Each structure stands twice: as structure tokens, then as C-alpha cells.
Amino acid sequence: MVDVNKPSSGTLTREANLQTRSTGATIEFQSVRKAYGSVKALHDFSLTIRPGEFLTILGSSGSGKTTALNALAGFSTADSGDIRIDGRSVIDEPPERRNLGMVFQNYSLFPHMSVFDNIAFPLRMRRMPRRDIKERVERVLEIVRLGPLAGRMPRDLSGGQQQRVAFARAIVFEPPVLLMDEPLGALDLKLREALQFEIKEIQHQLGCTVVYVTHDQREALAMSSRIVVLRDGRIEQVGTPSEMYDAPQSRFVADFIGQTNLLAADVAQPGSVAIPELGITYRENTFTARAGSWYASIRPEKLQRRPAEGPDIAVSVTIQEAVFLGDVIEYSARTDHGALIHFREQRRDRDRIPERGETANLVLRPSDVVLVPDLPRTSR
Ligand SMILES: Nc1ncnc2c1ncn2[C@@H]1O[C@H](COP(=O)(O)OP(=O)(O)OP(=O)(O)O)[C@@H](O)[C@H]1O
């Protein structure tokens, strides 16, 4: 029997024979603007989301994520601009005409309806024959592994189970687009990670386009085909998770996505870079950065204790703290020029962990330094 209380590894959903499959839609935001009084929540927001894409809108609180999602859902009206789904403008259509599946943080299940009836609701609204409804709901219950709980009321379910019901209700009518606003925000970390896999797996099989909102960069990296970073209502950068991590285009994105060391850098002429806090100057011909002040973003795993080779840059440090994380050790260390930096090592068997006060030589490849501009905050 399926244990519905246990977070899934994803294998069960794979075994469920999915016949449900929708074709994902293309979504276009065209210069969408929205202000609340003097607060400009969304400035000239333009973005094309491809069919079947898992697109995450990522940003800190108040950056405009929900405003963008609500404009797409039809819960709020854009001040100007257009939103198209498969080429059709939906800007004047009420939410129910847009045919979108939606999942929010607070489950929003109907408390007086059983799990079955909650999931059946969108199909009844669409006047589907009773026999087809039963078949569809049972199939979706199997996908989200809630079959044994079909007769329960929402109040008798755990948070994770309620969220699975909300997810089932959103996918049961096979929508071409699924909107999710912080759907896992109320759950604990372990359950959140298990459901991340499950949602991704099911979306992959359904083929629908997903627009997902979160402020959690780890969740965005784990789930998305592409991420949009919003800052103060503007798009700061759009890219795949690896593009965002490996090639951030601003100090903000470098800092927001993953951990990094951000250090002031001076480019004297194209290809000649000084990072005073590391006490280094080096040449890197692939840099096309213009002369001036930049920030060097160096990911902690790029700093390594190993012999320098060829063009490698060496940095001498004194260990401050070593944090044992099982397979990985994270260190903080002080450079000879006063900067506190972080580096991270995979732990190998029987490696001795250096202690506080020991010196170490770290090595870095010039191509692992990403120079980013410090773009100012925009005024609203
Ligand atoms: N109904 C409203 N009335 C006035 N201001 C609003 C309203 N809704 C949103 N705002 C403002 O618009 C800006 C963007 O809000 P939005 O809810 O889109 O941000 P968010 O990124 O989703 O934030 P959070 O992660 O906290 O939900 C914020 O400054 C917010 O205070």
C-alpha cells in the first residue's frame, strides 16, 4: 500500500501510468506596467515563456512577483501593456476564461468538501459527465498518491497532503498553463524538497507550461528551466539556472543566487584586473570588461587548496572557521589583505580539516572570476 504520509522520492509518480497530458502554451508579457498609487510594482515587464517551460519568477519580498502572476491570472488588471496566451490577448478576459491551473501557498481548499470533491470541482464547473469525472479524479489522485484519502476532509490532512490536493485540483482539467505562487512556502524543508521533485516530475510528464513564484533561490535553481530575477519591479536577468549561477550579469544577481565572494576589482585596461583585498593582479584575455570599478564574484567552490598550475592565481589566507557539513566542509578565512572570504571543499576520506589560525594557500583559475557591475537600485 502506498504510504501517503511519506515524502515521495518521485518513483511512485513515475510508476503511475500518466495518460493525462496537456500541451503547454506560449505566454507573452508585453511591456506590462502596474502601479499601486505611487508604488510602481511592475515596470515595463516583457517576457516570452515557451511551451512546456518551467519558468520561475524569483525575487525578494516586494519585488513584484505576485503582481506579475496576478496580472497573468487575471486577478489584477495591468495599467498598460498586453498579455498573450498562445498569441491570444487575455488582458480583458476574467480569470475563469483564461483556463489556467493555480496553486497558492495557503492551499485554498474548500473546507466543506472531501478530497475527491475538491479535485472534482473544476471538472464539475466545466460540466464534464459524471463517469469521466470519476475516472479523471482517480487518475490524478494516483499521480499525487492520495488515492486512499479520497474521502477525507481537508482539516484531516497534513499540510503536505493538503498541498498535494491543491496541486491535483490544479492539474485535473489538464490546463496548458499552471501558475504556482510560493506553493511550498508553508512546508518544512524535507517535505518541500520531496515535493519539488514530485512537482517537477509531474510537470515533465504533463507537458504544461509552469510559471512559478518563489523568493527561495535554491528552489528556483532546483526546479526551473529558466529563472527571471525581479528587483524593484524590473527584470534584472533572465537565464537558465546554470547561466544565472555561472554568469551573473550584476552584483545583485551574483549575490542573490547561490553563495559567492564579492570583492572590489579594478580593471586598468581590458584584460588587466586587480583585486586589492586578495592582493592579486592578473591578466585574463577573455575579459572584455571596460576599464573601471567592478566587483569580482568568486564562488566558494572555485577556491581550492591545491598546487598552482599555469595561469592559476594564488591567494594566501588564515583559516577562521571550518564548518563540517558531512560531505562538504565550508571554511571562512582571512586574506593577508584583510578580507574575509569563504571557500568550500568536498571532503575526502581521512582528510585532515585545517584548524583556526592555520595558514593555507588557495588557488583560483582566472576564468573562475566573474566581473560584475554594481548596478544601482532603481527608484520606484
Ligand atoms: N494591493 C496593493 N496595494 C498597494 N500596494 C501593493 C498592493 N499589492 C502589492 N503592492 C506593492 O507592490 C509591490 C510589489 O508587490 P508584490 O506582492 O508583487 O511583491 P512580491 O515580490 O510578490 O512580494 P512577496 O514575496 O512579499 O509576496 C510591493 O511594494 C507591494 O507593497
The ligand as an ORCA input file, in Angstrom:
! r2SCAN-3c Opt
* xyz 0 1
  N      -2.967     45.925     -3.347
  C      -1.848     46.642     -3.175
  N      -1.903     47.909     -2.749
  C      -0.797     48.655     -2.607
  N       0.456     48.213     -2.837
  C       0.579     46.932     -3.250
  C      -0.569     46.085     -3.429
  N      -0.115     44.874     -3.848
  C       1.236     44.969     -3.914
  N       1.649     46.203     -3.573
  C       3.058     46.683     -3.547
  O       3.622     46.380     -4.812
  C       4.960     45.925     -4.650
  C       5.093     44.536     -5.255
  O       4.305     43.631     -4.502
  P       4.215     42.075     -4.820
  O       3.186     41.497     -3.904
  O       4.040     41.878     -6.270
  O       5.679     41.593     -4.390
  P       6.215     40.132     -4.177
  O       7.533     40.080     -4.845
  O       5.200     39.125     -4.611
  O       6.403     40.099     -2.608
  P       6.210     38.891     -1.550
  O       7.300     37.906     -1.806
  O       6.369     39.587     -0.218
  O       4.835     38.337     -1.772
  C       5.241     45.981     -3.157
  O       5.915     47.188     -2.879
  C       3.883     45.950     -2.524
  O       3.889     46.601     -1.279
*
